[in-house]
Amino acid sequence: MKHRIIFAVLMSFTLSLIISAWITYVNIGMHPDFVRFWMNAWALAWPAAGIISFIAGPFLHSLAYKIANKI
């Protein structure tokens, strides 16, 4: 369980940080307040991503394993 929690935290942190930066950039470009807007978006995205990673992670890991074995 400890591994699952640590993985969910690290994966959600990384994905939400990168995706929120990209979406913020696409929406407003390199605005002078880009970092402030990005951090605001990331602060909202990370908790959601963490919960989704924790809940969906085991199922998606199992699904990926099954798909990989078939190809």
PyMOL Python script that loads the backbone (N, CA, C, O; Angstrom):
from pymol import cmd

cmd.read_pdbstr("""\
ATOM      1  N   MET A   1       0.820  -1.193   0.000  1.00  0.00           N
ATOM      2  CA  MET A   1       0.000   0.000   0.000  1.00  0.00           C
ATOM      3  C   MET A   1       0.869   1.264   0.000  1.00  0.00           C
ATOM      4  O   MET A   1       0.538   2.249  -0.659  1.00  0.00           O
ATOM      5  N   LYS A   2       1.999   1.229   0.753  1.00  0.00           N
ATOM      6  CA  LYS A   2       2.885   2.377   0.804  1.00  0.00           C
ATOM      7  C   LYS A   2       3.409   2.719  -0.599  1.00  0.00           C
ATOM      8  O   LYS A   2       3.464   3.888  -0.980  1.00  0.00           O
ATOM      9  N   HIS A   3       3.789   1.694  -1.351  1.00  0.00           N
ATOM     10  CA  HIS A   3       4.276   1.893  -2.715  1.00  0.00           C
ATOM     11  C   HIS A   3       3.200   2.535  -3.581  1.00  0.00           C
ATOM     12  O   HIS A   3       3.484   3.445  -4.359  1.00  0.00           O
ATOM     13  N   ARG A   4       1.974   2.064  -3.446  1.00  0.00           N
ATOM     14  CA  ARG A   4       0.865   2.591  -4.250  1.00  0.00           C
ATOM     15  C   ARG A   4       0.625   4.072  -3.961  1.00  0.00           C
ATOM     16  O   ARG A   4       0.373   4.848  -4.883  1.00  0.00           O
ATOM     17  N   ILE A   5       0.701   4.462  -2.709  1.00  0.00           N
ATOM     18  CA  ILE A   5       0.496   5.867  -2.337  1.00  0.00           C
ATOM     19  C   ILE A   5       1.640   6.734  -2.866  1.00  0.00           C
ATOM     20  O   ILE A   5       1.402   7.802  -3.430  1.00  0.00           O
ATOM     21  N   ILE A   6       2.871   6.277  -2.684  1.00  0.00           N
ATOM     22  CA  ILE A   6       4.027   7.038  -3.156  1.00  0.00           C
ATOM     23  C   ILE A   6       3.982   7.173  -4.674  1.00  0.00           C
ATOM     24  O   ILE A   6       4.233   8.252  -5.211  1.00  0.00           O
ATOM     25  N   PHE A   7       3.663   6.084  -5.365  1.00  0.00           N
ATOM     26  CA  PHE A   7       3.563   6.134  -6.820  1.00  0.00           C
ATOM     27  C   PHE A   7       2.488   7.129  -7.251  1.00  0.00           C
ATOM     28  O   PHE A   7       2.726   7.929  -8.156  1.00  0.00           O
ATOM     29  N   ALA A   8       1.317   7.097  -6.628  1.00  0.00           N
ATOM     30  CA  ALA A   8       0.224   8.009  -6.993  1.00  0.00           C
ATOM     31  C   ALA A   8       0.633   9.461  -6.774  1.00  0.00           C
ATOM     32  O   ALA A   8       0.317  10.322  -7.594  1.00  0.00           O
ATOM     33  N   VAL A   9       1.327   9.738  -5.688  1.00  0.00           N
ATOM     34  CA  VAL A   9       1.766  11.108  -5.403  1.00  0.00           C
ATOM     35  C   VAL A   9       2.776  11.571  -6.455  1.00  0.00           C
ATOM     36  O   VAL A   9       2.646  12.665  -7.005  1.00  0.00           O
ATOM     37  N   LEU A  10       3.778  10.739  -6.730  1.00  0.00           N
ATOM     38  CA  LEU A  10       4.807  11.123  -7.706  1.00  0.00           C
ATOM     39  C   LEU A  10       4.251  11.242  -9.126  1.00  0.00           C
ATOM     40  O   LEU A  10       4.563  12.196  -9.838  1.00  0.00           O
ATOM     41  N   MET A  11       3.432  10.278  -9.536  1.00  0.00           N
ATOM     42  CA  MET A  11       2.876  10.313 -10.887  1.00  0.00           C
ATOM     43  C   MET A  11       1.933  11.494 -11.060  1.00  0.00           C
ATOM     44  O   MET A  11       1.997  12.195 -12.069  1.00  0.00           O
ATOM     45  N   SER A  12       1.063  11.719 -10.089  1.00  0.00           N
ATOM     46  CA  SER A  12       0.121  12.825 -10.201  1.00  0.00           C
ATOM     47  C   SER A  12       0.841  14.170 -10.148  1.00  0.00           C
ATOM     48  O   SER A  12       0.452  15.108 -10.845  1.00  0.00           O
ATOM     49  N   PHE A  13       1.885  14.272  -9.329  1.00  0.00           N
ATOM     50  CA  PHE A  13       2.668  15.508  -9.273  1.00  0.00           C
ATOM     51  C   PHE A  13       3.277  15.819 -10.642  1.00  0.00           C
ATOM     52  O   PHE A  13       3.140  16.927 -11.159  1.00  0.00           O
ATOM     53  N   THR A  14       3.945  14.830 -11.211  1.00  0.00           N
ATOM     54  CA  THR A  14       4.629  15.030 -12.484  1.00  0.00           C
ATOM     55  C   THR A  14       3.656  15.350 -13.610  1.00  0.00           C
ATOM     56  O   THR A  14       3.841  16.328 -14.335  1.00  0.00           O
ATOM     57  N   LEU A  15       2.627  14.535 -13.755  1.00  0.00           N
ATOM     58  CA  LEU A  15       1.670  14.761 -14.844  1.00  0.00           C
ATOM     59  C   LEU A  15       0.920  16.078 -14.692  1.00  0.00           C
ATOM     60  O   LEU A  15       0.774  16.820 -15.663  1.00  0.00           O
ATOM     61  N   SER A  16       0.447  16.376 -13.494  1.00  0.00           N
ATOM     62  CA  SER A  16      -0.317  17.614 -13.313  1.00  0.00           C
ATOM     63  C   SER A  16       0.563  18.845 -13.514  1.00  0.00           C
ATOM     64  O   SER A  16       0.097  19.852 -14.048  1.00  0.00           O
ATOM     65  N   LEU A  17       1.824  18.780 -13.096  1.00  0.00           N
ATOM     66  CA  LEU A  17       2.732  19.903 -13.281  1.00  0.00           C
ATOM     67  C   LEU A  17       2.960  20.182 -14.769  1.00  0.00           C
ATOM     68  O   LEU A  17       2.864  21.327 -15.212  1.00  0.00           O
ATOM     69  N   ILE A  18       3.260  19.143 -15.528  1.00  0.00           N
ATOM     70  CA  ILE A  18       3.553  19.311 -16.953  1.00  0.00           C
ATOM     71  C   ILE A  18       2.299  19.671 -17.745  1.00  0.00           C
ATOM     72  O   ILE A  18       2.333  20.576 -18.579  1.00  0.00           O
ATOM     73  N   ILE A  19       1.207  18.980 -17.494  1.00  0.00           N
ATOM     74  CA  ILE A  19      -0.020  19.242 -18.246  1.00  0.00           C
ATOM     75  C   ILE A  19      -0.584  20.623 -17.926  1.00  0.00           C
ATOM     76  O   ILE A  19      -1.048  21.320 -18.829  1.00  0.00           O
ATOM     77  N   SER A  20      -0.551  21.031 -16.658  1.00  0.00           N
ATOM     78  CA  SER A  20      -1.059  22.363 -16.324  1.00  0.00           C
ATOM     79  C   SER A  20      -0.203  23.455 -16.958  1.00  0.00           C
ATOM     80  O   SER A  20      -0.725  24.496 -17.357  1.00  0.00           O
ATOM     81  N   ALA A  21       1.106  23.229 -17.055  1.00  0.00           N
ATOM     82  CA  ALA A  21       1.974  24.194 -17.741  1.00  0.00           C
ATOM     83  C   ALA A  21       1.601  24.290 -19.215  1.00  0.00           C
ATOM     84  O   ALA A  21       1.484  25.388 -19.760  1.00  0.00           O
ATOM     85  N   TRP A  22       1.417  23.159 -19.847  1.00  0.00           N
ATOM     86  CA  TRP A  22       1.086  23.140 -21.272  1.00  0.00           C
ATOM     87  C   TRP A  22      -0.261  23.812 -21.543  1.00  0.00           C
ATOM     88  O   TRP A  22      -0.365  24.646 -22.442  1.00  0.00           O
ATOM     89  N   ILE A  23      -1.281  23.459 -20.779  1.00  0.00           N
ATOM     90  CA  ILE A  23      -2.610  24.029 -20.993  1.00  0.00           C
ATOM     91  C   ILE A  23      -2.613  25.527 -20.688  1.00  0.00           C
ATOM     92  O   ILE A  23      -3.264  26.300 -21.391  1.00  0.00           O
ATOM     93  N   THR A  24      -1.901  25.936 -19.658  1.00  0.00           N
ATOM     94  CA  THR A  24      -1.804  27.364 -19.353  1.00  0.00           C
ATOM     95  C   THR A  24      -1.129  28.098 -20.496  1.00  0.00           C
ATOM     96  O   THR A  24      -1.576  29.173 -20.897  1.00  0.00           O
ATOM     97  N   TYR A  25      -0.065  27.529 -21.019  1.00  0.00           N
ATOM     98  CA  TYR A  25       0.640  28.146 -22.154  1.00  0.00           C
ATOM     99  C   TYR A  25      -0.265  28.235 -23.382  1.00  0.00           C
ATOM    100  O   TYR A  25      -0.304  29.272 -24.045  1.00  0.00           O
ATOM    101  N   VAL A  26      -0.989  27.167 -23.692  1.00  0.00           N
ATOM    102  CA  VAL A  26      -1.890  27.162 -24.845  1.00  0.00           C
ATOM    103  C   VAL A  26      -2.979  28.225 -24.672  1.00  0.00           C
ATOM    104  O   VAL A  26      -3.354  28.893 -25.635  1.00  0.00           O
ATOM    105  N   ASN A  27      -3.481  28.377 -23.456  1.00  0.00           N
ATOM    106  CA  ASN A  27      -4.569  29.329 -23.215  1.00  0.00           C
ATOM    107  C   ASN A  27      -4.131  30.784 -23.174  1.00  0.00           C
ATOM    108  O   ASN A  27      -4.842  31.648 -23.687  1.00  0.00           O
ATOM    109  N   ILE A  28      -2.971  31.083 -22.574  1.00  0.00           N
ATOM    110  CA  ILE A  28      -2.598  32.492 -22.410  1.00  0.00           C
ATOM    111  C   ILE A  28      -1.251  32.855 -23.023  1.00  0.00           C
ATOM    112  O   ILE A  28      -0.909  34.036 -23.076  1.00  0.00           O
ATOM    113  N   GLY A  29      -0.476  31.879 -23.488  1.00  0.00           N
ATOM    114  CA  GLY A  29       0.846  32.165 -24.036  1.00  0.00           C
ATOM    115  C   GLY A  29       1.817  32.553 -22.925  1.00  0.00           C
ATOM    116  O   GLY A  29       1.567  32.281 -21.751  1.00  0.00           O
ATOM    117  N   MET A  30       2.913  33.183 -23.298  1.00  0.00           N
ATOM    118  CA  MET A  30       3.924  33.586 -22.312  1.00  0.00           C
ATOM    119  C   MET A  30       3.562  34.949 -21.724  1.00  0.00           C
ATOM    120  O   MET A  30       4.244  35.948 -21.950  1.00  0.00           O
ATOM    121  N   HIS A  31       2.503  34.958 -20.988  1.00  0.00           N
ATOM    122  CA  HIS A  31       1.998  36.139 -20.287  1.00  0.00           C
ATOM    123  C   HIS A  31       2.974  36.507 -19.170  1.00  0.00           C
ATOM    124  O   HIS A  31       3.636  35.621 -18.628  1.00  0.00           O
ATOM    125  N   PRO A  32       3.084  37.792 -18.808  1.00  0.00           N
ATOM    126  CA  PRO A  32       3.989  38.161 -17.713  1.00  0.00           C
ATOM    127  C   PRO A  32       3.676  37.437 -16.388  1.00  0.00           C
ATOM    128  O   PRO A  32       4.572  37.215 -15.575  1.00  0.00           O
ATOM    129  N   ASP A  33       2.420  37.077 -16.182  1.00  0.00           N
ATOM    130  CA  ASP A  33       2.032  36.362 -14.966  1.00  0.00           C
ATOM    131  C   ASP A  33       1.854  34.861 -15.213  1.00  0.00           C
ATOM    132  O   ASP A  33       1.096  34.196 -14.508  1.00  0.00           O
ATOM    133  N   PHE A  34       2.552  34.341 -16.208  1.00  0.00           N
ATOM    134  CA  PHE A  34       2.405  32.935 -16.585  1.00  0.00           C
ATOM    135  C   PHE A  34       2.597  31.990 -15.392  1.00  0.00           C
ATOM    136  O   PHE A  34       1.782  31.095 -15.165  1.00  0.00           O
ATOM    137  N   VAL A  35       3.667  32.194 -14.644  1.00  0.00           N
ATOM    138  CA  VAL A  35       3.980  31.280 -13.542  1.00  0.00           C
ATOM    139  C   VAL A  35       2.875  31.314 -12.484  1.00  0.00           C
ATOM    140  O   VAL A  35       2.511  30.271 -11.940  1.00  0.00           O
ATOM    141  N   ARG A  36       2.345  32.486 -12.193  1.00  0.00           N
ATOM    142  CA  ARG A  36       1.265  32.593 -11.204  1.00  0.00           C
ATOM    143  C   ARG A  36       0.029  31.849 -11.685  1.00  0.00           C
ATOM    144  O   ARG A  36      -0.582  31.106 -10.916  1.00  0.00           O
ATOM    145  N   PHE A  37      -0.355  32.039 -12.962  1.00  0.00           N
ATOM    146  CA  PHE A  37      -1.507  31.328 -13.516  1.00  0.00           C
ATOM    147  C   PHE A  37      -1.261  29.816 -13.539  1.00  0.00           C
ATOM    148  O   PHE A  37      -2.149  29.024 -13.223  1.00  0.00           O
ATOM    149  N   TRP A  38      -0.043  29.436 -13.917  1.00  0.00           N
ATOM    150  CA  TRP A  38       0.311  28.014 -13.987  1.00  0.00           C
ATOM    151  C   TRP A  38       0.231  27.361 -12.606  1.00  0.00           C
ATOM    152  O   TRP A  38      -0.355  26.289 -12.459  1.00  0.00           O
ATOM    153  N   MET A  39       0.817  28.002 -11.603  1.00  0.00           N
ATOM    154  CA  MET A  39       0.807  27.432 -10.253  1.00  0.00           C
ATOM    155  C   MET A  39      -0.612  27.350  -9.690  1.00  0.00           C
ATOM    156  O   MET A  39      -0.938  26.429  -8.941  1.00  0.00           O
ATOM    157  N   ASN A  40      -1.450  28.317 -10.055  1.00  0.00           N
ATOM    158  CA  ASN A  40      -2.845  28.280  -9.630  1.00  0.00           C
ATOM    159  C   ASN A  40      -3.557  27.074 -10.266  1.00  0.00           C
ATOM    160  O   ASN A  40      -4.294  26.352  -9.594  1.00  0.00           O
ATOM    161  N   ALA A  41      -3.326  26.873 -11.557  1.00  0.00           N
ATOM    162  CA  ALA A  41      -3.924  25.731 -12.253  1.00  0.00           C
ATOM    163  C   ALA A  41      -3.387  24.421 -11.690  1.00  0.00           C
ATOM    164  O   ALA A  41      -4.141  23.465 -11.507  1.00  0.00           O
ATOM    165  N   TRP A  42      -2.092  24.375 -11.417  1.00  0.00           N
ATOM    166  CA  TRP A  42      -1.490  23.149 -10.892  1.00  0.00           C
ATOM    167  C   TRP A  42      -2.030  22.818  -9.500  1.00  0.00           C
ATOM    168  O   TRP A  42      -2.283  21.652  -9.195  1.00  0.00           O
ATOM    169  N   ALA A  43      -2.207  23.831  -8.660  1.00  0.00           N
ATOM    170  CA  ALA A  43      -2.732  23.606  -7.310  1.00  0.00           C
ATOM    171  C   ALA A  43      -4.132  23.000  -7.348  1.00  0.00           C
ATOM    172  O   ALA A  43      -4.508  22.248  -6.449  1.00  0.00           O
ATOM    173  N   LEU A  44      -4.895  23.320  -8.370  1.00  0.00           N
ATOM    174  CA  LEU A  44      -6.224  22.729  -8.530  1.00  0.00           C
ATOM    175  C   LEU A  44      -6.151  21.335  -9.159  1.00  0.00           C
ATOM    176  O   LEU A  44      -6.968  20.466  -8.851  1.00  0.00           O
ATOM    177  N   ALA A  45      -5.181  21.129 -10.029  1.00  0.00           N
ATOM    178  CA  ALA A  45      -5.086  19.866 -10.770  1.00  0.00           C
ATOM    179  C   ALA A  45      -4.469  18.733  -9.958  1.00  0.00           C
ATOM    180  O   ALA A  45      -4.887  17.583 -10.092  1.00  0.00           O
ATOM    181  N   TRP A  46      -3.486  19.037  -9.123  1.00  0.00           N
ATOM    182  CA  TRP A  46      -2.754  17.974  -8.435  1.00  0.00           C
ATOM    183  C   TRP A  46      -3.628  17.119  -7.526  1.00  0.00           C
ATOM    184  O   TRP A  46      -3.522  15.894  -7.581  1.00  0.00           O
ATOM    185  N   PRO A  47      -4.486  17.701  -6.693  1.00  0.00           N
ATOM    186  CA  PRO A  47      -5.326  16.829  -5.857  1.00  0.00           C
ATOM    187  C   PRO A  47      -6.226  15.901  -6.679  1.00  0.00           C
ATOM    188  O   PRO A  47      -6.386  14.728  -6.344  1.00  0.00           O
ATOM    189  N   ALA A  48      -6.803  16.427  -7.739  1.00  0.00           N
ATOM    190  CA  ALA A  48      -7.659  15.591  -8.594  1.00  0.00           C
ATOM    191  C   ALA A  48      -6.834  14.482  -9.243  1.00  0.00           C
ATOM    192  O   ALA A  48      -7.251  13.325  -9.270  1.00  0.00           O
ATOM    193  N   ALA A  49      -5.670  14.840  -9.764  1.00  0.00           N
ATOM    194  CA  ALA A  49      -4.806  13.843 -10.393  1.00  0.00           C
ATOM    195  C   ALA A  49      -4.348  12.790  -9.394  1.00  0.00           C
ATOM    196  O   ALA A  49      -4.226  11.615  -9.742  1.00  0.00           O
ATOM    197  N   GLY A  50      -4.096  13.197  -8.166  1.00  0.00           N
ATOM    198  CA  GLY A  50      -3.670  12.250  -7.137  1.00  0.00           C
ATOM    199  C   GLY A  50      -4.751  11.225  -6.823  1.00  0.00           C
ATOM    200  O   GLY A  50      -4.475  10.030  -6.724  1.00  0.00           O
ATOM    201  N   ILE A  51      -5.962  11.691  -6.669  1.00  0.00           N
ATOM    202  CA  ILE A  51      -7.075  10.782  -6.386  1.00  0.00           C
ATOM    203  C   ILE A  51      -7.308   9.837  -7.557  1.00  0.00           C
ATOM    204  O   ILE A  51      -7.508   8.638  -7.365  1.00  0.00           O
ATOM    205  N   ILE A  52      -7.283  10.379  -8.765  1.00  0.00           N
ATOM    206  CA  ILE A  52      -7.484   9.550  -9.958  1.00  0.00           C
ATOM    207  C   ILE A  52      -6.363   8.514 -10.077  1.00  0.00           C
ATOM    208  O   ILE A  52      -6.630   7.347 -10.367  1.00  0.00           O
ATOM    209  N   SER A  53      -5.123   8.926  -9.858  1.00  0.00           N
ATOM    210  CA  SER A  53      -3.993   7.989  -9.936  1.00  0.00           C
ATOM    211  C   SER A  53      -4.117   6.873  -8.912  1.00  0.00           C
ATOM    212  O   SER A  53      -3.861   5.708  -9.219  1.00  0.00           O
ATOM    213  N   PHE A  54      -4.507   7.228  -7.704  1.00  0.00           N
ATOM    214  CA  PHE A  54      -4.612   6.230  -6.639  1.00  0.00           C
ATOM    215  C   PHE A  54      -5.725   5.226  -6.933  1.00  0.00           C
ATOM    216  O   PHE A  54      -5.564   4.027  -6.706  1.00  0.00           O
ATOM    217  N   ILE A  55      -6.855   5.724  -7.439  1.00  0.00           N
ATOM    218  CA  ILE A  55      -8.002   4.848  -7.688  1.00  0.00           C
ATOM    219  C   ILE A  55      -7.839   4.043  -8.973  1.00  0.00           C
ATOM    220  O   ILE A  55      -8.074   2.835  -8.987  1.00  0.00           O
ATOM    221  N   ALA A  56      -7.438   4.707 -10.047  1.00  0.00           N
ATOM    222  CA  ALA A  56      -7.376   4.044 -11.353  1.00  0.00           C
ATOM    223  C   ALA A  56      -6.055   3.319 -11.605  1.00  0.00           C
ATOM    224  O   ALA A  56      -5.986   2.456 -12.480  1.00  0.00           O
ATOM    225  N   GLY A  57      -5.009   3.655 -10.854  1.00  0.00           N
ATOM    226  CA  GLY A  57      -3.685   3.085 -11.089  1.00  0.00           C
ATOM    227  C   GLY A  57      -3.624   1.572 -11.139  1.00  0.00           C
ATOM    228  O   GLY A  57      -3.103   1.024 -12.110  1.00  0.00           O
ATOM    229  N   PRO A  58      -4.135   0.865 -10.128  1.00  0.00           N
ATOM    230  CA  PRO A  58      -4.052  -0.599 -10.146  1.00  0.00           C
ATOM    231  C   PRO A  58      -4.790  -1.219 -11.335  1.00  0.00           C
ATOM    232  O   PRO A  58      -4.294  -2.163 -11.951  1.00  0.00           O
ATOM    233  N   PHE A  59      -5.959  -0.695 -11.654  1.00  0.00           N
ATOM    234  CA  PHE A  59      -6.714  -1.220 -12.803  1.00  0.00           C
ATOM    235  C   PHE A  59      -5.955  -0.990 -14.102  1.00  0.00           C
ATOM    236  O   PHE A  59      -5.849  -1.895 -14.929  1.00  0.00           O
ATOM    237  N   LEU A  60      -5.426   0.220 -14.286  1.00  0.00           N
ATOM    238  CA  LEU A  60      -4.712   0.526 -15.526  1.00  0.00           C
ATOM    239  C   LEU A  60      -3.404  -0.253 -15.626  1.00  0.00           C
ATOM    240  O   LEU A  60      -2.999  -0.643 -16.721  1.00  0.00           O
ATOM    241  N   HIS A  61      -2.749  -0.481 -14.508  1.00  0.00           N
ATOM    242  CA  HIS A  61      -1.531  -1.301 -14.513  1.00  0.00           C
ATOM    243  C   HIS A  61      -1.867  -2.717 -14.962  1.00  0.00           C
ATOM    244  O   HIS A  61      -1.155  -3.297 -15.782  1.00  0.00           O
ATOM    245  N   SER A  62      -2.937  -3.269 -14.431  1.00  0.00           N
ATOM    246  CA  SER A  62      -3.372  -4.613 -14.807  1.00  0.00           C
ATOM    247  C   SER A  62      -3.777  -4.668 -16.281  1.00  0.00           C
ATOM    248  O   SER A  62      -3.437  -5.619 -16.984  1.00  0.00           O
ATOM    249  N   LEU A  63      -4.495  -3.660 -16.744  1.00  0.00           N
ATOM    250  CA  LEU A  63      -4.909  -3.603 -18.145  1.00  0.00           C
ATOM    251  C   LEU A  63      -3.703  -3.516 -19.074  1.00  0.00           C
ATOM    252  O   LEU A  63      -3.653  -4.198 -20.098  1.00  0.00           O
ATOM    253  N   ALA A  64      -2.738  -2.683 -18.720  1.00  0.00           N
ATOM    254  CA  ALA A  64      -1.524  -2.555 -19.535  1.00  0.00           C
ATOM    255  C   ALA A  64      -0.770  -3.874 -19.610  1.00  0.00           C
ATOM    256  O   ALA A  64      -0.249  -4.240 -20.663  1.00  0.00           O
ATOM    257  N   TYR A  65      -0.716  -4.582 -18.496  1.00  0.00           N
ATOM    258  CA  TYR A  65      -0.053  -5.882 -18.452  1.00  0.00           C
ATOM    259  C   TYR A  65      -0.758  -6.871 -19.402  1.00  0.00           C
ATOM    260  O   TYR A  65      -0.097  -7.592 -20.149  1.00  0.00           O
ATOM    261  N   LYS A  66      -2.087  -6.900 -19.369  1.00  0.00           N
ATOM    262  CA  LYS A  66      -2.850  -7.802 -20.234  1.00  0.00           C
ATOM    263  C   LYS A  66      -2.662  -7.453 -21.714  1.00  0.00           C
ATOM    264  O   LYS A  66      -2.501  -8.344 -22.548  1.00  0.00           O
ATOM    265  N   ILE A  67      -2.682  -6.167 -22.034  1.00  0.00           N
ATOM    266  CA  ILE A  67      -2.497  -5.736 -23.423  1.00  0.00           C
ATOM    267  C   ILE A  67      -1.106  -6.096 -23.906  1.00  0.00           C
ATOM    268  O   ILE A  67      -0.940  -6.599 -25.017  1.00  0.00           O
ATOM    269  N   ALA A  68      -0.095  -5.836 -23.064  1.00  0.00           N
ATOM    270  CA  ALA A  68       1.281  -6.142 -23.448  1.00  0.00           C
ATOM    271  C   ALA A  68       1.488  -7.618 -23.692  1.00  0.00           C
ATOM    272  O   ALA A  68       2.273  -7.982 -24.568  1.00  0.00           O
ATOM    273  N   ASN A  69       0.820  -8.480 -22.956  1.00  0.00           N
ATOM    274  CA  ASN A  69       0.952  -9.910 -23.148  1.00  0.00           C
ATOM    275  C   ASN A  69       0.296 -10.399 -24.444  1.00  0.00           C
ATOM    276  O   ASN A  69       0.658 -11.452 -24.969  1.00  0.00           O
ATOM    277  N   LYS A  70      -0.659  -9.637 -24.948  1.00  0.00           N
ATOM    278  CA  LYS A  70      -1.365 -10.031 -26.176  1.00  0.00           C
ATOM    279  C   LYS A  70      -0.654  -9.561 -27.446  1.00  0.00           C
ATOM    280  O   LYS A  70      -0.909 -10.086 -28.530  1.00  0.00           O
ATOM    281  N   ILE A  71       0.237  -8.576 -27.316  1.00  0.00           N
ATOM    282  CA  ILE A  71       0.924  -8.080 -28.531  1.00  0.00           C
ATOM    283  C   ILE A  71       2.375  -8.501 -28.546  1.00  0.00           C
ATOM    284  O   ILE A  71       3.102  -8.177 -29.485  1.00  0.00           O
TER     285      ILE A  71
END
""", "prot")
cmd.dss("prot")
cmd.show_as("cartoon", "prot")
cmd.util.cbc("prot")
cmd.orient("prot")
